[in-house]
Every structure is written in C-alpha cells, then in structure tokens.
Amino acid sequence: MTKALWNGTVIAESDKCQEVEGNLYFPSEALIAEYFTDSTTSTVCVWKGTARYFDVVVDGAINPDAAWYYPDTKSAADHIKNCVAFWRGVKVER
C-alpha cells in the first residue's frame, strides 16, 4: 500500500498508484477529502495538459499547491487523468 503523508497524517492511500516522471499519481478516490481544498493555481505540461492544484490542510496548517492533477489530459497522459501527485514536503511511502 502506498501512502502520502503530511505533518504525520495520512492524506491519501492506494495500491493502484502510477509512476510518471518519478512522481507517484494516486487515483482520486484514494484522497482523504477533508485534507484537500481547491487552489486557483494551474500550470501547463506540453505532453500531459493543464494541471490544477490542491492545497493540503492538516490540523489548520496549510501546504499551498502541494498536490496536482490533470482534469483534461492530452492523449499520452490519459492513464493519469484526475490522478493526484504530491510535492512540497508531502512524503510518499511505498
């Protein structure tokens, strides 16, 4: 089972993660929804599409833009559509 943790709290857990460019992407249903809020940030990847971000919130502490996903992927990235990856101090353990 793969877990994503921030500030010692499990924020996502799945045995169906996919690795792309060194990042593990969790299926959206693996997220524990109470720890995520929408961000207004977006970025563009030339082969995956436009990424949207979530802030991660645990016990009132906010980690801005710590998770991202691609709601509308380009065809080469369809396998990670709406899957979520992490950075900015979020620890991913296999």
C-alpha positions in Angstrom: 0.0 0.0 0.0 1.3 3.4 -1.0 0.7 6.3 1.4 1.0 10.1 1.1 1.6 11.9 4.5 2.0 15.5 5.5 2.7 16.6 9.1 2.5 12.9 10.2 -1.1 12.5 8.8 -2.0 10.1 6.0 -3.8 12.2 3.4 -4.0 9.5 0.6 -3.6 5.7 0.4 -3.8 3.3 -2.5 -2.4 0.2 -4.0 -3.1 1.5 -7.5 -0.6 4.3 -8.0 1.0 5.0 -11.3 4.6 6.4 -11.7 5.2 9.1 -14.2 8.4 11.1 -14.4 9.4 10.0 -10.9 6.1 11.0 -9.3 3.5 8.6 -8.0 0.0 9.5 -9.0 -2.8 8.4 -6.7 -6.3 7.7 -8.0 -8.6 10.5 -6.9 -10.7 8.1 -4.7 -7.5 7.5 -2.7 -7.5 11.0 -1.3 -9.0 11.7 2.2 -11.1 14.6 1.0 -11.1 16.5 4.3 -7.4 17.4 3.8 -7.8 19.0 0.4 -9.1 22.4 -0.8 -9.1 23.7 -4.4 -6.3 26.1 -5.4 -6.5 28.7 -8.1 -3.1 27.7 -9.4 -2.6 25.9 -12.8 0.4 25.0 -14.9 0.8 23.6 -18.3 2.8 20.5 -19.4 3.4 20.1 -23.1 2.5 16.4 -23.1 0.2 16.0 -20.1 -2.0 19.1 -20.4 -3.0 21.7 -17.8 -2.5 20.8 -14.2 -4.8 22.1 -11.4 -3.7 22.2 -7.8 -5.0 21.5 -4.3 -3.8 23.0 -1.0 -3.2 20.3 1.7 -4.7 21.3 5.1 -3.9 19.3 8.2 -4.9 20.5 11.7 -5.2 24.1 10.4 -1.7 24.1 8.8 -1.8 24.8 5.0 0.6 23.5 2.5 -0.3 25.6 -0.6 -0.4 23.9 -4.0 1.1 20.6 -2.5 -0.9 18.3 -4.8 -1.7 18.5 -8.5 -3.8 16.6 -11.1 -4.8 16.8 -14.7 -8.5 17.1 -15.2 -8.3 17.3 -19.0 -5.3 15.3 -20.2 -3.7 15.1 -23.6 -4.0 11.6 -25.0 -0.5 10.5 -24.0 -1.4 11.1 -20.3 -4.9 9.7 -20.3 -3.8 7.0 -17.8 -3.3 9.7 -15.1 -6.4 11.8 -15.8 -7.7 13.1 -12.4 -4.9 11.2 -10.5 -3.1 13.2 -7.9 0.6 13.6 -7.3 2.4 15.4 -4.4 5.4 17.6 -3.6 6.3 20.4 -1.2 7.1 18.2 1.8 4.4 15.6 1.3 6.1 12.3 1.9 5.1 9.3 -0.2 5.9 5.9 1.2 5.6 2.6 -0.6 
